[in-house]
Amino acid sequence: MAQLVALTAPGEPPERRALAMQLLACSYEPEALLTALRLVDDPLPAVRAAARGDACRVLWDRAAARSPHADEIRALAERHRERLTVWLAETRRRNRALRNR
């Protein structure tokens, strides 16, 4: 987990950062959620997209509230609260559109 988080750092190659964020999003660990919340405004579109997709998990992930990162997760979730709701709604719309094809 720590290696993937390190690979999301701004000095890493863009492709590596995006892949690391995508892999973190698959882990469902509180540390991955925290990393996603930290990267929701990343300048790289692929990193930003993966981070925003995983950051929406904060709206229902109960384990994050009991993690060692809970205070920072709550603070970042509150700061991005309105945006998270919009991103989740957009994701749900896209998924419905794909199912209705």
N, C-alpha and C positions, 0 to 999 in steps of 0.2 A: 504494500500500500504506500509506504513512504517513498519508494522509488518512483511510483507513478505520479505522486503529488509533486516530487522534485522535477519530473519531466514536463510539468505544466508551466514551469518558470519562464518568464519572458526571454531569457537568454537562449533557450533551447530552439532548435529548428522548428518552424511552423508546423510541418507535417507531424513531427514527433509530439508537439504540444497538443495538437488536435486529437491524435490517436490516444495519447495518455488520458485526456479528458473523457473520450468515449469509453475507454476501458474502466475508468473510475466510475462512470455513470452506471456500469453494469454491476458494480460491487454492492451497492445499497448500504454501504458503511457510512456512519456519521461523518467521518473524516472526508469521504468523497463528496458528501453533500456540502460540507463547509467549503471545500475547494471550489465546487460548482458555484456557490453563492459569491465567492470572492472573484470569480472569473466571468460573471454575467455581462460585464461591460468590456471584455477583452477586445483589443483592436483587430484580432484575427477572426474573420467570420466563422471558420470551422470550429475554433475553440469556443467562441461566444455561443454558437448554436448548441453544441454539446453541453456546455455549462448551463444554458437556460433550460434545456430539456430536463436535465437532472435537478436543477434548482427548484423546479415545480414540485418535486417530491416533498419539499419541506411542508407543503400544505396538508399532507396526510401521514408523514413518517413520524410515528410516536417514539421510536427508539432514539431519534436525534435529540429529543427533549431530555433524555436521561444520560446522554453521553458527556464526556469531559469537555466537549466543544459546545455544549448547549447554550451557554450565554452568548457566544459569538454568533452561533447559528440563529438564535432568536433575534439578535440585534440586526443582522443582515437581512433576515426574513422580513422584519418590520420595515426596514429601509426600502426594500423592494416589493412590499406587499401588493400594491396596486398593479405593478408590472407583472408579478408572478400570476396574479389572477387573469390578466389579459393573455399571457403566454399560454397558460393552461387552457383557456377557452379556445385560443387559436389552434392548439394541438388537437383538441377534441374535434374541432370543425374539420381539420385536415383528415383526421382518422375516419370520421363519418363519411367524408367525401370519397375517400379511398374505398371504403366498404360498399358504398352505393354505386360504384362503377359497374 
